[in-house]
């Protein structure tokens, strides 16, 4: 399963990656928008940590998957526990 995480804290990127690895998921993590989100691809799940994202970043992420049938999970909290709850629901 591939997961794209948009937003979150830059210092938590390693924690997000390790947690996804425990759930046997490949993760692409974009804590900030430096060159856009052009190489999102077609993941199995997109996680948006909305508290740490700008409106422009949310719009860019949603436009990137507009025509694809990808589930999007939004979380206001960008903690490791919030990501664990999301992965518990989607990663079987």
N, C-alpha and C positions, 0 to 999 in steps of 0.2 A: 504494500500500500504506500502511495506517495502522498505527502502532506506538504502544503505550502502554508507557512506562517507569516503573516504580514503584521507588522507592528511589534509591540513588546519592547522589552528593555535590551539594549545592546550588551549589557553585562550578563544577560541570561541566555545568550545564544548557545553557549556550550551546554548549559543545563537543558534547554529545549532539544538540542540534538541528541544528547544522551538519553533523554526520556523517550524520544521517538524511536531510538535504536532499541530500547527495551521492549517496545511494542512491535518491533520488526517493521518499522516504517522508515522510508527514506524521506528526509526533510530538506526543504529549501526554506531558508529563513531570511526575511527582509525586514530588519528592525527600523530602517529608515529608507527613504526614497532618494537614492543618489543618482541613478540613471534611469529611473522608471522601473517598471516591472515587466520588461519585455520578454524575459526568458522564463515565464511562469510555466509554460507548457500546458499539459492537461493532467493535473493531479487528481487523485481520488477524493481529496478533501482540502478545502481552504479554510484556514482559521484566521479570523480577524480580531486582533486585540485592539478594540476601538478606543480605549482610554488614551493610548499612546500614539494615535494616528491623527493626521490632519484630514480634513474633508477631501482635499485634493488626492491624498493617498488612497482613501477609501474608494473614491470615484475611479481612480486609475486601476485599482485592483479589480473592481467590479466590471469595468469595461473590458479588462483583459480576458475575462471568462464569460462574457455576455452570451455568446452563442453556444457555449458548452454546457452540458448537463452535469455540473459539479456542485455537490452540497457545500454550502457556506455556513460555517458556525461562527457566530459573533460572541465575543466575551468582553465585558467591560474590564474585567480583571485580567492582568497579564502575568499571573503567578504560575509557578510550576504545578500547583494543585489544580488550577483552572484548566491547564492543558491536559493534565492527567484525567480529569473528569470528561473532557471532550474525547480523548483517545479511548477511554473506557466505553464510550457510547458507540464509536465508529470502528475502531480497530478490534476485530474479533480474533 
